[in-house]
Amino acid sequence: MGQNTFLETVKGKLIVSCQALKDEPLHSSFIMSRMALAAKQAGAAAIRANSVVDIQAIQDEVHLPMIGLNKVDYADSPVYITPTIKEMRAVAATGAEVVACAVTGQPRPHGEKLSDIVAQMRQEFPDTLLMADTATLADVKQADQLGFDIIGTTMHGYTPETEGQNLATNDFAYLKEVLKTAQHPVIAEGKVDTPEKLKRCLALGCHAVVVGGAITRPLQIAQKFIHAIEA
Ligand SMILES: CC(=O)N[C@H](C=O)[C@@H](O)[C@H](O)[C@H](O)COP(=O)(O)O
């Protein structure tokens, strides 16, 4: 894979997701760049970020490897994480070491086929790694077959089939199945919200762990405390 050393750099480490969508209080590329700086100062090995403007603002502020994505809603598809070749290209063009996209078995916008998207990306951006944001073991198998470089558990709990499921349930029972199934390095992502859970994911054999909201979404963090009062 050319000069791409992302996998070596993040092995056994924390990747911090710095994201705030339009309807979130911290929606701002500047704020995301400062979130990334805090993550870097704490010792994070890489950043995961959404949208070209956020990725670029973060790249200017911190020089850490990047998992880039672009969330876009299309009327004809439930897939929203880097759903079409257009967003894939735009994210790869930022120089992000990894481009992440949903691999959920759901139809993509304009009838685009994931196999075509992967083939096109390999041709245009041969040094860019591809991360599959999967929800089920079937998705993991598909991602492996298509040659994705990294298997993420990002969408587990966020599709109709997996709604309400949590990666940590029953001592990460689902994650253990993913680790048995996957042929490519697994990055745990989604609701890893304590240092203990992160350690467990690494001990089980994950290559690295992405933590988002528990570090970078203060609304979500504050709500946890409020719920404790109300419970
Ligand atoms: C499902 C979906 O759209 N996940 C997104 C993917 O990039 C982000 O909103 C999450 O924050 C990220 O996956 C990290 O997860 P958590 O914030 O739970 O640590």
The ligand as a MOL file (V3000), in Angstrom:
LIG
                    3D

  0  0  0     0  0            999 V3000
M  V30 BEGIN CTAB
M  V30 COUNTS 19 18 0 0 0
M  V30 BEGIN ATOM
M  V30 1 C -23.5910 5.4730 13.6610 0
M  V30 2 C -22.8290 6.6800 13.2100 0
M  V30 3 O -23.3060 7.4440 12.4030 0
M  V30 4 N -21.6000 6.8330 13.7530 0
M  V30 5 C -20.7780 7.9680 13.4180 0
M  V30 6 C -19.6880 7.5310 12.5470 0
M  V30 7 O -18.7640 8.1690 12.1810 0
M  V30 8 C -20.4110 8.8680 14.5750 0
M  V30 9 O -21.5380 9.6620 14.8100 0
M  V30 10 C -19.9720 8.2290 15.9040 0
M  V30 11 O -19.7630 9.2660 16.8380 0
M  V30 12 C -18.6890 7.4170 15.7860 0
M  V30 13 O -18.9500 6.2240 15.1060 0
M  V30 14 C -18.0470 7.0380 17.1470 0
M  V30 15 O -18.9620 6.3830 17.9450 0
M  V30 16 P -19.2870 6.8840 19.4460 0
M  V30 17 O -19.6050 8.3530 19.3460 0
M  V30 18 O -20.4400 6.0420 19.9170 0
M  V30 19 O -18.0360 6.6390 20.2590 0
M  V30 END ATOM
M  V30 BEGIN BOND
M  V30 1 1 1 2
M  V30 2 2 2 3
M  V30 3 1 2 4
M  V30 4 1 4 5
M  V30 5 1 5 6
M  V30 6 1 5 8
M  V30 7 2 6 7
M  V30 8 1 8 9
M  V30 9 1 8 10
M  V30 10 1 10 11
M  V30 11 1 10 12
M  V30 12 1 12 13
M  V30 13 1 12 14
M  V30 14 1 14 15
M  V30 15 1 15 16
M  V30 16 2 16 17
M  V30 17 1 16 18
M  V30 18 1 16 19
M  V30 END BOND
M  V30 END CTAB
M  END
